Amino acid sequence: MEYRWKNSKLDVKSAVDTAQKFLRNRGFIISSEEGENSVKLTGATRREKYDVRLVKITISRSKDELSIKFEAGDRMRPILRFSSVFSVWGGGAIVLKELKTAEQYDKIEEEFWREMEPIVSASSSR
């Protein structure tokens, strides 16, 4: 999901620091890539031997807006679209595992926006 704020006075560094703290507090290993007007953070964590969770956060600033984009769990979307077909062919356990993973990603994203909201709100109201 991506949110944009027009004329926000939020400093990109503050948003990046908050996003990094969020990922670090949840056990993610973080890598960052800085562009001219953006910072891309990638967080990875391993839940089980073959279950790696990836989260990507892009924070960018243009002349008149701030954009924060949160991406997680894109790899499972196609499986969930065809869940009824997988279930009919005996793949119900796979679908169930993917649904649980999707719930975890949704929970992480919800927590992320809750943590970012006070920072963005305070900066937008100045």
N, C-alpha and C positions, 0 to 999 in steps of 0.2 A: 504494500500500500504506500502511496505517496501523498504527502501534504505539502501545500505551498502557502507561504505567508507573504502578502504584499507589503512592501515598505516596512518590513520587520527590522528592528534595530538589533536583532540578535546577532551576536558575534559568532561566526562559524566555529572558532576555537572553543567557545563555551559548549556549543552543541556537540562537537567532536569529543570533548573531554567527558561530557555526560554519557554519550553513547559508549565510549571506551570503558568507563566505569561500570555501566550497565552490563556489558558483555563480560568483563573481568569478574564481576561479582557472581556471575552465573557459571563460571568455570570455562569460559571460552578462551581459546588461544587466539590472539588478534594479530592480523596483519593489516597494514594501512598503505594506501597509495594516494599521494597528493598530486592533484592536478592544478591547473592555473586558478580555477575558481571552485574546486570541489575536493572533497576528501572521501575516499571509498574505504570502508572498513569491512573486513571479512573476519567473521568469528567462526571457529570450528571447535567442536567438542565431540568426544567419543562416549557414547552411552554404553555400548557393548562392543564386542570385538569387531564386528562388521557394521555397526550402526553409527555412522559419523553424521553429526548434525551441522549444517552450514547456515549461517545468517550473513546477509550482506546489507550494509547500511551505507547509503550515499547521501552526503550532505553537500549541497552546492548553493552558491550565492551568485545571483546576477545583479545587475544594476538596481533593480527595484523589487526583488523577491528572494526569499530563502526557501529552499526545497529540501525536504528530508524524505528519503525513500527507504523503506524497509522491505527486504525480500527474504523469504525463507521457504524451504520445502518445495521448491518448484519441481523437483524430480518425481514427486509422488502424484502430482495432479493428473497425468494421463491414466494412472492405475485407478484412481478414484472415479474418473469419468466412466470407466468400463467395469465398475465393481459388480454389477449384476451379471455380466458375462463371466467374470472370473468366479463368482460364487456358484453359478450353474455348473461350471467345469471343475469344481472341487477346490477352488482357490480362495475359499472363504477365510482361511487363516491368514493368507497374505493380505487380503483386503482389510481384515480386522487390525492387523499390525499397522498398515498404512493409515487407517483411520485414527488409531491411537497416536501415531506420529504426527498426523495433521493436527490433532487436538493440542499436542505439546507445542507445535509451532504457533498455533493460534494464541495459546496462553502466553508464550514468550513475546509475541508481537503486541498483545494487549498490555502486558507489563511494560514494554518499551514505551508505548505511547503515553501511558500513565506517568512514567518517569520524565518524559520529555515535555509534557504539557505545561507544568508549572514554569519551566524555563522559558518556553516560547511565549506563554501568556504574559509573564512579567516583562519581557522585552517588547512585546507588541503594544502594551499599554503605556509605554513611556512616551 
